[in-house]
């Protein structure tokens, strides 16, 4: 089953919206801009697909939870939701706040998945101390 979600993002020309079609069974994300541009992504889960989308458009800021520096799926949340939900992490605290990666957010965003991975590793280390 394919589910459609509207997502907002900032471009150098201002705020835009696009449609993201999600095929969670086959782990496919299809991004369609209002200008007709359509791109398809497949990855290990939908969080990975969103990361690939963001890599393709480094000049855009996607206004969603999945683009937050401190959002990352756990192995279990990834398996249960195919990456559609993740944890909003806080240093020194176990992951408790579950979020949907395509829900709107405009704080602490990044287009660089390496920054998110670095935060995740720092967070994991903060639990060991």
C-alpha positions, 0 to 999 in steps of 0.5 A: 500500500502506498501512502502519500504525505505532504512535506515542506522544505526551504529552497534558496527561493523560499518555502515549497511543498512536495508529495512523498509517496511511501511504499513501506513494503518495498522500502521505496520513497518517491519525491514529487515537486510541484514543478513535476520533478520526480525522484525515487529512492530505495534504501535499508529503510525509510529513514535511509530513503529520506537521507538519500533524498536529502543528499540529492538536495543539499541546498534544501532544508527539509522541515521534518523530524527525520532531518533533525540532528538528534533523531535516529531510529533504533534497530527495533523501531526500524524493524517495526516501522521500516524506519517511519518512526525514530527516537528524538534523542537527548544526551545522557537519556535513554531514547523515550520520545518516539517521532514520525520522521515526516512530521513537521519540525523546523528546529535543529535540522541538517541535510548531512546524515553524517552529522546525525550519525555523529550525534547518534554515536555521541549520544550512545557514548553519553549513556555509557558514562 
